[in-house]
Amino acid sequence: MKAAARAWAAGVRDRVRASDPGLLRLAAGLRTVGAITLTLAVLSLADADVTHLVAGAIAAMVATFAVREKQRGPQAVTLALGLPVALASVSLAALLSAHVVAGDLVFVVLIFCAVYGRRFGDRGTALGLIGFQVYFLSLFVGATRHLLPGLWGVIAVAFACSALARFVLVPQTPTGILLRLRQAFRARLAQLLDAQLELLDAGPQEVEKALAHVRTGTARLHETAMLIHGRLEEGTPDEVTARLVQRRVADAEIAAERLGLLLLTARSAERADTLTLHLPGAPIPEGGRLPVREESTDMLRRDLRALRLLVRHPVGDGTGTAQIRNRLLGYRDEENLPPASPAVRDVFRGVGESARAVLGLRIALDGPQDESDDSPETARSREELDAEDAAIGGSEAEEESAPQPTGLRRPTTRAAVQVSVGSALAIVGGELLSTHRWYWAVLTCWIVFINTASTGEILVKGYRRLLGTALGVIAGIGLAGLVGHHTWTAFAVVLLCVFAMFYTAPLSYTLMSFFVTAALGVLYTLLHTYSLEVLVLRVEETALGVACGVVAAALVLPVRTDRRTDELLTTVLDRLTDVTGAAVEQLSGGPPTELLDRARELDQALSDLRSATQPLTHPVTPLRTRRDTAQYVVALLETCAYHARSLAATAELLPTHPSIAADPRLRGAGQRILHNIAAIAARVADDRSTAEVRTGPSVASLLTPGTPGTPRYGRVTDRVLRHLQRLDEAVAGLARPLGVPVSSPGK
């Protein structure tokens, strides 16, 4: 009974870790709610009235979510600097409350400065956000001169309580966040193995659903790997440790993704295209037939479950797990593979490589382990991992600083001008709708510009905010009716909404807007200003703010979605060239370079492109052909990134892995790929480019003959060739949707 309870608790813990990597959303929600609760408690002891309670709650929320630095020291400095900024902002709002025109002009100037401050990094962004939001707070509670001393005290209390919540109640350190991200990576890796088991056993009617689960699991694992990469610098004691963890995470991610592709191939009569794992709706080879039911398939199912067990179980859990590990690592030797079809034998090899990646991950994350039960295959894997670890040096990768745009071409300057113009329009339009609630339009105009860079992105974000606001108004009406004027019940409901707002913000902007609006309905009730007309006005002002933001983005220094996506696509292609060229050069015998950092830069560039294409791929877009083209191009680039990551990971093993040797013939095999990437990048950058994509024989056939008496290429080199071949096919596949001319083989 106790064992079952422990297993159930471990399963729940893994699901929580997987759904919220690093518990970042949970911590953000708890920290904000804690800061608001402390502020309300202190102010209630001081017999503050409802207006000051509401002001304190909003100020505590702003002081908490505005600070974004990763280290505790910089967080404390930003919070300390934020207090005088907040006091100055509320003072300006209160002193200008009787001067409408002057107040509006100052508000617009403040908005410009707040957005322009983003160019100074996280601290500039935080101080600008505090200045704007506190000015908005002053308008919301109707700050005047005689209320100013009380508001100063309320804001000071709110900032102090925010600091207490951040550093004492819900403390987060870079080391602790990285530890929880590593746990989330393991949990998501186990979930991906569950999805792969589902794919193995799925019937013809369930295979599409099972494949969708594999795609989702692969994407979620990749997302967690990216989060870990972003926290390594602050969360590890030195660069060597950071590079070690980065390599082991990359190995596990690549091995898991490759295992999924091998499983998909084992279900069919032909080799599966990597694109199938990256493009929803891509055809499954040969209709996804079930594999022949044989003993090897049952063994495969057993070993996949065993691999999942290795991922989930803690270190030092007995001889049984050691025996499982030894058996799985044995599949790295040809003589230990069971008799089966070549495709199924490939899956067993993939299981062996995944087990090795899991072993390396455990050693890197948990330290040395008991080696008394090691088999010869396990001992060999440990020796390989130790040699790789010893080869990791402390040299820093060279960074190239790209020239930064200046003047109005600088993104922060352009955004500041656009937001200022949009806010001015929102003030004028908002005043026409309501002389008392016009600031909602300005707030919406401000928000739709945050983390957006093109007119299309602003339109999509504005649509989501409007939808969430409309639904939140309905919820706000119901909540206001339930809580009435029961002050502490209302604040409890507000706290629940605030927690839900921060917990769902990274997942759905619509949900976040819903909870914000629902909480506002309750706050209006506390301020005795609630009415159905007020909430309807909230929707109208939101729609006006969205319209003003879109108009400003479209007419003032506009950045069209096509231009934005073309710029990001060029960046992705440049990063793909860097990774592929460096990996092929190293695999051909060239000098070693830092490849995994380049691979992660490619992943980040691709993530930026994926976000920028959301206006093109949104379900409501009327341009279906354009949507399908954008999805296809992004899927092809994800395929390219996977093969480039795999080449980079293999190249980094060259100095230490006994079964991998440099092959100079690979240099010639990669030349066509690099030429084609450059041709596509030139066409994207300039429609007048005459560069052409070259096609021809397979990459393997491009290899020049080796030294007489040596094998043509070994199993590892054959895998490298397969990655190069798939990369060559994916790059050539980009030519048609991007309108790049293709030269014939004989040309």
Secondary structure, 3 states (H helix, E strand, C coil): CHHHHHHHHHHHHHHHHHHCHHHHHHHHHHHHHHHHHHHHHHHHHCCCCHHHHHHHHHHHHHHHHCCCCCCHHHHHHHHHHHHHHHHHHHHHHHHCCCCHHHHHHHHHHHHHHHHHHHHHHHHHHHHHHHHHHHHHHHHHHCCCHHHHHHHHHHHHHHHHHHHHHHHHHCCCCHHHHHHHHHHHHHHHHHHHHHHHHHHHHCCCCCHHHHHHHHHHHHHHHHHHHHHHHHHHHHHCCCHHHHHHHHHHHHHHHHHHHHHHHHHHHHCCCCCCCHHHHCCCCCCCHHHCCCCCCCHHHHHHHHHHHHHHHHHHCCCCCCHHHHHHHHHHHHCCCHHHCCCCCHHHHHHHHHHHHHHHHHHHHHHHHHCCCCCCCCCHHHHHHHHHHHHHHHHCCCCCCCCCCCCCCCHHHCHHHHHHHHHHHHHHHHHHHHHHHCCCCCHHHHHHHHHHCCCCCCHHHHHHHHHHHHHHHHHHHHHHHHHHHHHCCCHHHHHHHHHHHHHHHHHHCCCCHHHHHHHHHHHHHHHHHHCCCCCHHHHHHHHHHHHHHHHHHHHHHHHCCCCCHHHHHHHHHHHHHHHHHHHHHHHHHHHCCCCCCCHHHHHHHHHHHHHHHHHHCHHHHCCCCCCHHHHHHHHHHHHHHHHHHHHHHHHHHHHHCCCCCCCCCCCCHHHHHCHHHHHHHHHHHHHHHCCCCCCCEECCCCCHHHCCCCCCCCCCCCHHHHHHHHHHHHHHHHHHHCHHHHCCCEECCCC
